[in-house]
Amino acid sequence: MVAHIGTVAFVGVEARSVDVQVQVASGLPSFTIVGLPDKAVAESRERVRAALGAIGLALPPKRITVNLAPADLPKEGSHYDLAIALGLLVAMEAVASDAVESYLVLGELGLDGGIQAVPGVLPAALKALELDCGLICAAASGGEAAWAGEVEVIAAENLLGLINHLKGSQLLNPPIAAVAEDEVNLLDMRDIKGQETAKRALEIVAAGGHNLCMVGPPGSGKSMLAARLPGILPPMTPEEILEVSMIASISGLLTEGRITRSRPFRNPHHSASMAALVGGGIKARPGEISLAHRGILFLDELPEFQRSALDSLRQPIESGEAVVARANRHVTYPARFQLVAAMNPCRCGYLDDPAQACSRAPKCAVDYQSKISGPMMDRFDIHIEVPAVSAQDLTLPTPSETSRDVAARVLAARKIQTERYQKMGLAHIRCNAEVDGEALEQVAVIDKAGKEILSQAIEVMKLTARGYHRILRVARTLADLEERAEISKIHISEALSYRQKKHIR
């Protein structure tokens, strides 16, 4: 007899069906797992043996073979434990085969028979929905699995409780979809003293989903500004919550199986490698750009990052995907993020202050900023200078807008964009930063005076085609903030002012 238990293998955020085939045959006692298992899967033999022993069952002294089909698909992780254990129980006729044949099974076994949470339960639950079957998982992952919708979820704390439920002698309660508590202590914009230009740029960035580069001396407030961006971003749609939660589930970042409604804000250290940013490694895990999907990736001290790591971001910024290609693996992760960067104008940081600047100025600024390639800088929609805060702004109390005030205008602009692109049949476009091609020409309707200024700027500023399109997107966002259907001369002028890189003197 061969027992068949359904489970999944993960390729990126995609869950692929795996058939766990368990055979107990006559022969010398052995326990073999085949089907390209990694170390964690191979070690499941001992965990399964101990877990069955903990509930009073011993493996028969026979030849046990476990095949994970398809055999050419690499199997990674500890979530195969529970499927292998149930396969053994069916092969030993301790559990009826028809009781588990319509389920996908995920879970790691403890030596005491407990079922531990594993990454990837949400994508597995969606796969179960696609296959029109149920899901068996750990109790700690039940709240995560319940978000898949009309899927029967059995969430058990231990192997014994699961067996009793399958036999009908004990009934487990269905899990309830769990949501992490929203962050209530988001940093507020009113904490920023002065920096009105930078605050305006943050509002535009949040309203249109644009990329931002801030340049200024140490202590001018660049990091403070970036940290307050999440507080003015619009809330995620249900589709975006699902996308973000699937990546977090694969990465094992969902706490207690609770999905989050807060947009990601990733702030990697400048020593991060290319694989850490884009994704990769032995198991082709998602990188920071994928963990920042539908949120913010903040790169502080931009020139201190490895140049190769920064240049590896160029393609994902344009495509919205991170393609991790290796000799034995080809994985695609979603990576539609907003890039916000902060940097000093030079190594010492005081290029514009003759009293504090180093003796190598301005050559030091050229050397320092040349660490960032031109194509990379061209991918920033908005470039702003963040000057040092004046003594007057620091000492005198001045009224400042709160994040709630700014967020209200941002949300109104996003609603305009959503309605516009839905009417155009482009529901997949969420904000102006994502529109391109013919659709961009349709929405970026410019008046006569604006066209004249833009034509002159293309010649004088030597704009690339990418730079031209990014100006159109920013101008469209400026018009949306004012609820204008047409882009005017003022909008084009302001958008052009954000493309001028004046920080190298």
Secondary structure, 3 states (H helix, E strand, C coil): CEEEEEEEEEECCEEEEEEEEEEEECCCCEEEEECCECHHHHCHHHHHHHHHHHCCCCCCCCEEEEEEECCCCCECCCCCHHHHHHHHHHHCCCCCHHHCCCEEECCEECCCCEEECCCCHHHHHHHHHHHCCEEEEEHHHHHHHHHHCCCCEEEECEHHHHHHHHHCCCCCCCCCCCECCCCCCCCCHHHCCCCHHHHHHHHHHHHHCCCEEEECCCCCCHHHHHHCHHHHCCCCCHHHHHHHHHHHHHCCCCHHHCECCCCCEECCCCCCCHHHHHEECCCCEECHHHHCCCCEEEEECHHHCCHHHHHCCHHHHHHCEEEEEECCEEEEEECCCEEEEEECCCCCCCCCCCCCCCCCCCHHHHHHHCCCCHHHHHCCCEEEECCCCCHHHHHCCCCCCCHHHHHHHHHHHHHHHHHHHHHCCCCCCCCHHHCCHHHHHHHCCECHHHHHHHHHHHHHCCCCHHHHHHHHHHHHHHHHHCCCCCECHHHHHHHHHCCCCCCCC
